[in-house]
Amino acid sequence: MRFRVKTTQWLVVLLVFVGFTLGLLLRRVEFFQEKTTSKPETAISSEYSDFQPQLKTVRSNPETVSSQDSKSQPQIKTATPSPKANISTQALKSQPQDKTNQNSQPEVKTTPNPNTAISTQASKSQPQDKTNQKGKSQKTPSGSVKTTAAFRAYKPRYEIAWANPTNFGERFTTDVYGRPVNNQPIIVLHETDAPASSAVNFFKNPNEDENIQASYHTMIKLDGTVVYLVPPEKRAFGAANSVFDGPLGSETVKTNPLLPASVNNFAYHVGLETPPSGIGNNQQTHSGYTEAQYESLAWLIAQSNVPDQRITTHKLVDRSGQKIDPRSFDFNKFLKILHSFRGVVSIN
């Protein structure tokens, strides 16, 4: 009898131990899955997926975007949102303000292997021949992007610091008039006019006022760190009243009846951290950007097949007459590094 009781006790202890061990293993698997989905190399999307390591699955990370914040966008949306494509219409009507909350600094990580991080295919949801606002044909650059050994050797650090959902929105397939829009992507370069930490904090704060909602898709810090802020398939609010004048004519899309037309619906916005000499003043020039910023910017854009002719600046697309960024940007220097990373991509 005693033998049976002892055997039963040992069996209970054994079962409890096995159950505890399985619980630990399951938690470890869940933790591993959580860590992998929070890395950029496991995420991106369609038309704009070339710009940065895939960020699509990262959007569901509960640490980055809360379900409460993501329930609704505070915009008037009479245009039709695209379920697969990307960007948004809200305009950046003010530069990110200098806010000093340092508690939300994102974790610094090393750059993932670029060979596994980037997709160069165009969106399946948009045709190869596209028309802009003037009805001219827009052709997608053909072929995959061929990066170089120099690109593969360069490995900048990166951070993930998602903007609040009020500061970005959906890309649209039709404008406010119901007309289809299918512009090819452009890249718009900005500067923060504030320390990187202040810009991140500004984008992370909820803004219900459409006149101050603002964001970039990505920011490049002075040390070359790449900060991912808005998933590429979403519409960052980077340029308010704006038009892109390119080889195919003038392009802009009106997606909010209360705001001017802008390039946001087909733009990928990249902000460069302003050097100390340029913060808090409206001078036309400053000391310029660091070598690391130029290299990281070129590394980022080399992953896309956006032609050189469709890389522009906030100053050039702005129609308010108030934007001058990015000041002191050396386009020739940037293009030289870009071409060393991917070669020349032109419109056919």
C-alpha positions in Angstrom: 0.0 0.0 0.0 2.8 2.4 0.9 4.6 1.5 -2.3 1.5 2.5 -4.3 1.1 5.8 -2.5 4.8 6.7 -3.0 4.5 5.7 -6.7 1.5 7.9 -7.1 3.2 10.8 -5.4 6.3 10.4 -7.7 4.0 10.3 -10.8 2.3 13.5 -9.7 5.7 15.2 -9.2 6.8 14.0 -12.5 3.7 15.2 -14.3 4.0 18.7 -12.7 7.7 18.8 -13.7 6.9 17.8 -17.3 4.0 20.4 -17.5 6.3 23.2 -16.1 9.0 22.3 -18.7 6.5 22.3 -21.6 5.2 25.7 -20.4 8.7 27.1 -20.4 9.4 25.8 -23.9 6.1 27.2 -25.3 6.9 30.6 -23.8 10.4 30.5 -25.3 8.9 29.7 -28.7 6.4 32.6 -28.4 9.2 34.9 -27.3 11.4 33.8 -30.3 8.5 34.4 -32.7 7.9 37.9 -31.1 11.5 38.8 -31.6 11.7 37.7 -35.2 8.5 39.6 -36.1 9.9 42.8 -34.6 13.0 42.7 -36.9 12.8 44.6 -40.2 14.1 41.7 -42.2 10.9 39.8 -41.7 8.5 42.5 -43.0 7.7 44.9 -46.1 5.1 45.3 -48.8 4.3 45.6 -52.5 4.9 48.8 -54.5 6.9 50.4 -51.7 8.5 47.2 -50.4 11.8 48.0 -52.0 12.5 50.9 -49.6 13.2 49.1 -46.4 13.3 45.7 -44.8 9.8 44.3 -44.6 7.8 46.2 -42.1 4.4 44.9 -42.8 4.3 42.2 -40.1 6.0 44.5 -37.6 2.9 46.8 -37.7 1.0 44.3 -35.6 3.6 44.4 -32.8 1.6 45.4 -29.7 4.6 47.3 -28.4 4.7 49.7 -31.4 1.1 50.4 -32.3 -1.7 50.0 -29.8 -5.1 48.6 -30.9 -6.8 51.6 -29.4 -4.8 54.1 -31.4 -5.2 52.1 -34.6 -9.0 51.9 -34.5 -9.6 55.0 -36.6 -7.7 57.6 -38.6 -8.8 61.2 -37.7 -8.9 62.2 -41.4 -11.8 62.9 -43.7 -11.5 60.1 -46.2 -13.7 60.5 -49.2 -11.0 59.0 -51.5 -10.8 55.2 -51.7 -8.0 53.6 -49.7 -5.9 50.9 -51.4 -5.9 47.6 -49.6 -2.4 46.7 -50.9 -0.7 49.9 -51.9 0.7 52.5 -49.6 1.0 56.3 -48.4 -1.2 59.1 -47.0 -2.3 62.6 -47.8 -1.9 64.6 -44.6 0.6 67.4 -45.0 3.5 68.4 -42.9 2.6 72.0 -42.2 5.1 72.5 -39.5 8.6 71.1 -38.9 8.9 68.6 -36.0 9.1 70.6 -32.7 11.9 70.3 -30.2 10.5 68.0 -27.6 12.7 66.5 -24.9 11.1 63.3 -23.7 14.1 60.9 -23.8 12.2 58.0 -22.3 11.0 56.6 -25.6 14.4 56.0 -27.2 14.1 52.9 -29.3 16.5 50.0 -29.0 19.6 50.2 -31.3 20.0 47.1 -33.5 22.4 45.9 -36.1 21.4 45.9 -39.7 20.0 42.7 -41.1 21.5 40.9 -44.1 20.4 43.1 -47.1 20.3 40.0 -49.3 17.3 38.7 -47.3 15.7 42.0 -46.4 14.7 43.6 -49.6 12.1 42.8 -52.2 12.4 44.5 -55.6 9.2 43.4 -57.3 6.7 46.0 -58.2 3.2 46.0 -56.7 0.8 43.5 -58.3 -2.0 45.8 -57.5 -0.8 48.5 -60.0 -0.3 48.0 -63.8 3.0 48.5 -65.5 1.8 51.4 -67.6 0.5 54.1 -65.3 -0.9 57.5 -65.9 -0.3 60.7 -63.9 -2.7 63.6 -63.4 -2.1 64.7 -67.0 -2.8 61.3 -68.5 0.8 60.6 -69.6 2.1 57.1 -69.5 4.2 56.1 -66.5 6.4 53.1 -67.0 7.9 51.1 -64.2 11.7 50.7 -64.4 12.2 47.2 -65.7 14.4 44.5 -64.1 15.4 43.8 -60.5 17.7 46.2 -58.7 21.3 44.9 -58.8 23.2 46.0 -55.7 27.0 46.0 -55.5 29.6 44.6 -53.2 30.0 48.0 -51.7 26.3 47.9 -50.8 26.6 44.5 -49.2 29.6 45.5 -47.2 27.9 48.6 -45.7 25.8 47.7 -42.6 24.3 50.6 -40.8 22.6 50.3 -37.4 18.9 50.6 -37.3 16.1 51.4 -34.9 12.3 50.9 -35.0 10.3 53.7 -33.5 6.8 53.6 -35.0 4.9 56.9 -35.3 1.5 57.2 -33.7 -1.3 56.0 -36.1 -2.8 59.6 -36.1 0.4 60.7 -37.9 0.0 58.5 -41.0 -2.7 56.9 -43.0 -3.6 54.7 -46.0 -2.5 55.2 -49.6 -5.5 55.7 -52.0 -6.4 54.2 -55.3 -8.7 57.1 -56.2 -8.7 60.8 -55.5 -11.5 62.8 -53.9 -13.1 63.1 -57.4 -13.2 59.3 -57.8 -10.5 59.3 -60.5 -8.0 56.4 -60.3 -4.5 57.3 -59.2 -1.5 55.1 -60.0 1.6 57.3 -59.9 4.9 55.6 -59.7 6.7 56.2 -56.3 9.0 59.1 -55.7 11.4 59.7 -52.8 11.3 63.0 -51.0 14.2 64.1 -48.9 13.7 66.2 -45.8 15.6 67.4 -42.7 14.3 67.3 -39.1 15.2 70.9 -38.0 15.5 69.3 -34.5 17.5 66.6 -32.8 16.5 63.1 -33.9 15.1 62.3 -30.4 12.7 65.3 -30.6 11.5 64.3 -34.1 10.8 60.7 -32.9 8.9 62.0 -29.9 6.8 64.3 -32.1 5.9 61.5 -34.4 5.0 59.2 -31.5 2.6 61.7 -30.0 -1.1 61.5 -31.1 -2.2 64.5 -33.1 -5.9 64.9 -33.8 -5.4 68.2 -35.5 -4.9 67.6 -39.2 -2.8 70.7 -39.5 0.0 69.4 -37.3 0.0 65.7 -38.1 3.3 64.8 -39.6 5.7 61.9 -40.2 8.5 60.5 -42.3 8.8 56.9 -43.4 12.4 56.8 -42.3 14.9 59.1 -40.6 18.7 59.0 -40.9 20.5 60.1 -37.7 23.8 62.0 -37.6 25.7 58.8 -36.9 24.1 57.0 -39.9 21.5 55.0 -37.8 18.4 54.3 -39.9 15.2 54.9 -37.9 12.0 53.2 -39.3 9.0 55.3 -38.4 6.1 54.5 -40.8 5.6 51.2 -42.8 6.4 51.8 -46.5 2.9 50.7 -47.6 1.4 53.5 -45.5 1.1 57.2 -46.4 3.4 59.3 -44.3 2.3 63.0 -43.8 5.5 64.5 -45.1 4.6 67.2 -47.7 1.4 69.3 -47.5 0.7 71.5 -50.4 3.0 69.8 -52.9 3.6 68.9 -56.6 6.3 66.7 -58.2 7.5 68.1 -61.5 9.3 65.3 -63.3 9.9 63.9 -66.8 6.3 62.9 -67.1 4.8 66.3 -66.1 3.3 67.6 -62.9 2.0 65.0 -60.4 -0.1 65.5 -57.3 -3.1 63.8 -55.7 -5.9 65.3 -53.7 -7.2 62.8 -51.2 -8.7 65.1 -48.6 -11.3 67.8 -49.6 -10.2 70.0 -46.8 -6.5 70.0 -47.6 -4.4 70.9 -50.7 -3.3 68.2 -53.1 0.0 66.7 -52.3 2.6 64.1 -53.3 2.1 62.1 -50.2 0.0 59.4 -51.9 2.9 58.2 -54.0 5.9 59.5 -52.0 8.3 57.8 -49.7 9.6 60.4 -47.2 13.1 60.3 -45.7 14.3 62.8 -43.1 17.9 63.6 -42.4 18.7 64.7 -38.8 19.8 68.4 -38.9 23.3 69.1 -37.6 23.5 71.4 -34.5 24.4 74.4 -36.6 21.1 74.2 -38.4 18.7 73.7 -35.5 16.4 76.5 -34.5 17.1 78.9 -37.4 15.9 79.6 -40.9 19.2 80.2 -42.5 19.5 78.9 -46.0 22.6 76.7 -45.2 24.3 75.0 -42.3 27.3 72.8 -41.8 25.9 69.9 -43.9 25.3 66.2 -43.3 27.7 63.6 -42.1 29.4 61.1 -44.3 27.5 58.4 -42.5 24.2 60.0 -43.3 25.0 60.1 -47.0 26.1 56.5 -47.0 23.0 55.2 -45.0 20.7 57.2 -47.2 22.2 55.7 -50.3 22.1 52.3 -48.7 18.4 52.7 -48.0 17.5 54.0 -51.5 19.7 51.5 -53.3 17.2 48.8 -52.2 14.6 50.3 -54.4 14.2 50.7 -58.2 13.0 54.3 -58.0 14.8 56.1 -60.8 17.3 59.0 -60.1 14.9 61.4 -61.8 12.2 60.6 -59.2 14.3 61.4 -56.2 13.6 64.9 -55.0 13.5 67.3 -52.0 10.9 68.9 -49.8 11.9 72.3 -51.1 11.3 71.3 -54.8 7.9 69.7 -54.3 6.6 72.4 -51.8 4.0 74.9 -53.2 3.6 76.9 -50.0 6.9 78.7 -50.5 8.0 78.0 -46.9 10.0 74.8 -47.1 13.8 75.0 -47.7 14.9 71.5 -46.6 17.1 69.6 -46.8 19.5 72.6 -46.6 23.1 72.2 -47.7 22.3 68.8 -49.3 25.0 67.7 -51.8 23.0 65.8 -54.5 26.1 65.0 -56.5 27.8 63.4 -53.5 24.7 61.5 -52.7 24.2 60.2 -56.3 27.8 59.1 -56.5 27.4 56.9 -53.4 24.0 55.7 -54.6 25.5 54.6 -57.9 28.3 52.8 -56.2 25.6 50.8 -54.3 23.2 50.0 -57.1 24.2 51.5 -60.3 22.1 54.0 -62.3 18.3 53.4 -62.5 16.6 55.5 -65.1 13.1 55.8 -66.6 12.9 53.9 -69.9 
